[in-house]
Amino acid sequence: MADEPLTKKVEILNRFFRLNPIGSKAQRRVNDSLGYHWDLQKSFSVQDALGKLPDALRQKVMLELHKSLILKIPFFAQCEELFIDALANLLWLQVRLS
């Protein structure tokens, strides 16, 4: 089946969203953007996908994923929102398998 690799990638992306919930509007925008890149390149990885998102969308996704963690650190809890936004955009996801 020609769409089998895409189906597998969508499953991976859906699993990513279940583990890292973000707003439905941002999720839809991520899906649209990644669908566009899939059509162009027929390849996919979560890190590469996040890197290919438009800057504003990537920053929104990264902020939703990391903001609560950043704010748990006392040093960052009193920082300005703009700094927290910038910091979240610099973080990348790491998965540790035990």
Secondary structure, DSSP 8 states (H G I E B T S, - for coil): -TTHHHHHHHHHHHHHHHHS---HHHHHHHHHHHHHHHHHHS---HHHHHHHS-HHHHHHHHHHHHHHHHHHSHHHHTS-HHHHHHHHHH--------
